[in-house]
Amino acid sequence: MSLFSWRSKAEILYFLNFSEFQIEPTWHHGETTGICMVIPLFPKLQPFDHILFHLLNVLLLVEWEVRNHIPSGTVLKALSSGGENGPWMKFMRAEITIEDFLQEFRKLCSEISKTDMSVDFFSFLLTNEQVVKQFPVMTEAITQIRAKGLQTALLSNNFFLPNGKSFLPLDRKQFDVVVESCLEGICKPDPRIYKLCLERLGRKPSECILLEDLGPNLKAAASLGIHTIKVNDPETAVKELKTLLGFTLRTVVPNTRPVRKTMEIPKDSLEKYLRDLLGIQTTGPLELLQFDHGQSNPTYYIKLANQQMVLRKKPPGTLLPSAHAVEREFRIMKALKNAGVPVPKVLDLCEDSRIVGTPFYVMEYCSGLTYKDPSLPGLEPSQRQAIYTAMNRVLCKIHSVDLKATGLEDYGKHGDYITRQVQTWIKQYRATETSTIPAMERLIEWLPLHLPSQQRTTVVHGDFRLDNLLFHPETNEVLAVLDWELSTLGDPLADVAYSCLAHYLPSSFPIQPGLGDCDLTKLGIPTAEEYFRMYCLHMGIPPTENWNFYMAFSFFRIAAILQGVYKRSLTGQASSATAEQSGKLTEFMSNLAWDFAVKEGFRVFKEMPPTKPLTRSHHMWARPQFLPRTLGRRSYVTSTDSSPAHASKGALVFSPEGLSPPVREVYQRLKQFIERHVYPAEPELQSHQASAERWTPSPLVEDLKEKAKAEGLWNLFLPIETDPERKYGAGLTNVEYAHLCELMGTSLYAPEAKSRVAFGKPLVEQGTILADIAQSRVEIEQARLLVLKAAHVMDVAGNKAAALDIAMIKMVAPSMASRVIDRAIQAFGAAGLSNDFPLAQFFAGARALRFADGPDEVHRAAVAKMELKHGL
């Protein structure tokens, strides 16, 4: 059980002493006593289950082991190795430094996994304070106990950071006594550390209660006479402690806490303002609490007389002009309330900074349930279905608001919302960029090129997700939509996609639990696709075809936000390894975004008319052979189909202009891709080919592959017979693919989260060069037409009928290429053999083709035999 969320770092022990007060706990008949709460923060490791370790997230441990082919459980075994004298326990007692620990830890992990392992990720797990978050229930309990005047103490198994400071990610002001293992050289469950804490409290063991979930720690405390409570769940533990103490340990208002010191506001001026606003005459103090959420714009719970309210204000300090606009929140909520959208009733907007320090607005307090975990634990499947349906319906209600009737026509710009958003978040990412993230670079280039052609304009929430909704505890209806800070006018599908992010995140994701590894059918939760179809049905609109784009954009936006948070968190970090691993969240989100970009690329081909094998005529030389339709073999008949969508299969197409419209569109996109991405990369690719790393894949080539996938230019070679539904490729005929191959064989060097000069004039003007150019063009065109003919015969008559033509092109094309390239080398002189130009590489490749797919002699023999056979 943990005081912190599952992302915590250390073991914590609390001593809460109330011996100076006349309290009679139900379990101790009038004797003054104390309270000791032990809250371990990590799951147990066998065989030493007092060693505690909680997975930071799937990415950094379990999934990390799988992804790096490390045997499962390696890290846990290494941590428990050596017992009390192992490196982990020595580290916690400050007997070794973090550097020594990591060195020993790496050695153990490597021995266990039988591979050389890096353990930088573990340094991050130990020292990143950014991922620490207290459980509100425990924070409330401590606050309530201290409010009664009881003493508190904290006992921690922790360690020293490289900067010499002990790692204790808690507010020490919550405790009267703090005992740290690294300072004392003693760890739990050693009884001496309990005695030391009791001594500094000045209390007897019988005056304390221990809350703990680990057997050895409970046993050690009980042996000293400390009262113990077995902890399996923080909520249950707090309830049991409440029973023992006889007073409540929870505040009445959920998700609130006492106001933080840095967020305090003047009560007197606020109370006077509220009394004047509401006309309150009765006496009584103003009660003020702070909500755990609403960190961007501080949010407070207020109770005055019988009135319950919520105050939301701008934070103090210098702000960007458009940031933290509580005025806009007030306006949108007031308008939506009048339009029937469930939002809290706003009472007043106060722009007088003298009241609480900054402008604020006040609204009525709504009592209801908020759900932080999208899997909705503890509910029935039918309840979960009802909650997600209600969430979907209220989003539709927001997107159906009449802008003119509500006076919101000027609440934001009309049109091009996604365009502006993409540019905004690209700028935001560039401003906070700390290193190159390949997926982000690809997205920055891909998103502006694939913007939706049509966008509706409605009110958009901007941060619509489950935990921003307040639900009725019995009917599961939405009582209020909260947090309108990012609202504007825009594309409603951005809201829909954003509300589905949790569907693709793992349940252990550190920012927000996800549904990616949950059985949604068993839980009763709609899938993202079902949720989207539900939205379209409620709105009465057809499902959008580019849904994957919206998901890619939503994850890109989150990645950009995370990058900003990450850069701000770098100040004061313990080590570069820590910083590097923390940035993995941005990379993880950007990879998810890119996955959707790739899906969107493949969707393009599914929209194209299917190119099913149709009836075709064949030339007399095709030698008709009627073959059964089988996978990987093309069939043909003798009738003609003049459908333009399949023109390239019914006739021999000599130029790209003769291709069907869908294939021409692919041709143009391929041409643009080569010009935009491939040509600029050729110098670097050539350098790689000439380097010592030429036998390893070029990272640039791998990047180009990913970009090609996202553009739908992948697996173009797959024929339609093997992929009739075009799930994996473009479903091209051989003739269509031949034209694309010709385009892919071009080169720029031909013009050369013209330039060479000899005998006083350019080479291109020399007679011999002109002759070579002419001869080369003739030979290229002859080979080109023969290739197209062979592809055509393969399409209309099948591969067997095209055997002669295939053998001829295998014999002709490489030889032709060798001759043409040889002439180019001759024109370039010695430079043609250097690495300054690709000609030598081209020649080697062309020469290799003369035996790579069978020696010329074999193809010549095959052609001769078939020719003789035809003549008989």
Secondary structure, DSSP 8 states (H G I E B T S, - for coil): --SB-TT--SEEEEEEE-TTS----TTTTT---EEEEEE--S-B-SS-TTSB---S-GGGTHHHHHHTT--TTHHHHHHHTTGGGSHHHHHHTTSS-HHHHHHHHHHHHHHHHTS----HHHHHHHH-GGG--B-HHHHHHHHHHHHTT-EEEEEEE--B-TTS-B---S-GGG-SEEEEHHHHT--TT-HHHHHHHHHHHT--GGG-EEEES-HHHHHHHHHTT-EEEE-S-HHHHHHHHHHHHTS--S-SSTTEES--GGG---HHHHHHHHHHHHT--S----EEEEESS--SS-EEEEEETTEEEEEEE--SS---TTTT-HHHHHHHHHHHHHTT-----EEEEE--TTTTSS-EEEEE----B--SSTT-TTS-HHHHHHHHHHHHHHHHHHHT--TTTTT-TTSS--S-HHHHHHHHHHHHHHHH--S--HHHHHHHHHGGGG--S----EEE-SS--GGGEEE-TTT--EEEE---TT-EEE-HHHHHHHTTGGGGS-TT-SSS--STTS-HHHHT---HHHHHHHHHHHHT----S-HHHHHHHHHHHHHHHHHHHHHHHTTT-S-HHHHHHHTHHHHHHHHHHHHHHHHHHHHHHHHS-----------GGG--------TT-----S-----GGGHHHHS---SGGGS-HHHHHHHHHHHHHIIIIIHHHHHHHHHHHHSTTTTS--HHHHHHHHHHHHTT-S-TT-BTTT-TT-SSS--B-HHHHHHHHHHHT--TTTT-----EETTEEGGGSHHHHHHHHHHHHHHHHHHHHHHHHHHHHHHH-TTTTHHHHHHHHHHHHHHHHHHHHHHHHHHGGGGGSTTSSHHHHHHHHHHHHHHTS-HHHHHHHHHHHHHHHH-
